[in-house]
Amino acid sequence: MSIIATRGMTVDMFGFDASEFIPEVTDFVGATSFLPVARKSGVCLFIQHLVVLA
């Protein structure tokens, strides 16, 4: 299982830093990088700015 945080305007606007996310987050990507990964996964759960792939 991979937990990916999408880095978008909201994350940047609020000034979040990678250290503020749970340690299980494996990567921070934009939508362009995320969509091909999500397409290949068996399960994709999108929660606001946190994505869980299984």
PyMOL commands that set and color helices and strands:
alter all, ss='L'
color gray80, all
select helices_A, chain A and resi 9-14+18-20+31-40
alter helices_A, ss='H'
color red, helices_A
select strands_A, chain A and resi 2-6+25-29+44-47+50-53
alter strands_A, ss='S'
color yellow, strands_A
deselect
rebuild
show_as cartoon
